[in-house]
Amino acid sequence: YAGSSSITDSPNGKYISNSYNSLTSKYLDLSLLTEPVLSILHKYDIEKNHDFGDIQIERNGKWKSLLLETGKKEWHRTSFILPSEKIRISPGRYEVTINSML
C-alpha cells in the first residue's frame, strides 16, 4: 500500500513530535448517489491517548468526526455511509495531531 495513490504524514519514518498534519479535499457533490460510502485501507502507530488521527467530513460548514484513532493498528479497512449531499471528503479531512490535548 504505497505509491501515488497513498498518503502519509511521515513518509520517511517516524512522525515529528508536536506537529499537526491534515489532508482536506475539494467539495464533492454526492447528491445523485443513493448511499455513498467512504472506504479506506489504513494503519497507524501513534502514542496511545496522546496522539490522534481523526477522520472527518464537512457538512453545511461544520466538521464532523467519523472516527478518532489512537494507539497502534495494522492494515485494516474502515467504511462509512455518507450523506447524499455536497460535502468535503478525502477521507473528508484526516488529521494527525501529535502530543496535543483534546
N, C-alpha and C positions, 0 to 999 in steps of 0.2 A: 504494500500500500504506500506507494511513493510516486514521484514524478510530478508532471504538470497539473494533474487533477487532484492533488492532495495539498493540504495546508498544515502549517505548524507554526508555533510561536518560538520554537527553538530548533532550527534546522541543523545546528552544529553541536547538539548535545544538550547539556544541562541548561535550564532556563535561568534568566538573570533575576536575582533577588530584588525585591521592591520595584517590580515592574508591572505594567498594565498593557495588555495586547488585546486587540479586538479586530474582527472582520465583520463588516456590515455591507450587505448587498444593496443594489438599486431596488426600487419598488417593482414587485411582480403582481400582475393582475390575475388573480386566481378565480375571478367571478364566474367564468364559464365552466369551471370544473365542479363536479358533483361532490367529491370527497378527496381533496388534495392531501397528499401525505409527504412529509419530510422524513427521509430515512437516511441516517448517517452511520458510517462504519468508523469507529474511533477507539482510541485508547488514551490513557493518561497515567502519569506518575508524578503527583504533586503532593506536597506536605499536607497530610490529613488535618482537617479542621483549622488550617492556617491559610492555605492556598485553595483557590476555587476556579472552576470552569463553569460558565453559565450559558446555556443555550436559550436565546430569546427571540421573540417576534415582535414587530411593531404593528399595532392596530390603532387607528384613529389618533395617531400622535403619541401613544403611550406604549412603553416597552413592557412586555410580559415575559416572565421567566417560565420556560417549559421544563427545565431540568437544571439543578445545581449539583455539581460534582466535586468531590474532594477525595484524596487518597490515591489508590492505585488500582487500575483495572486493565486487563489485557484487551486485545481487539474484540469488539462486540458491536452488534447492530442495535440502534435505538430508532424507533419510528414514532411519529406524532401525526395525528389527524389535524389538519389546519383549517382555518375558516375560509370559506369561499368568497373572498373579497380581496381588495388591494392591500397587500402587506409587504414588508421587507423581510427577506429571508436569505440565508446562505451560509450556514444554517441560522437564519434570522440574524442574530448577532451572537457570535461566540466570543465570550470574554474570558480571559485568563487573568486573574488578579493574584499577585504573589505577595505574601506577608502583609495582608490587609485585614482589617477587622470589618465584619459585616454586621 
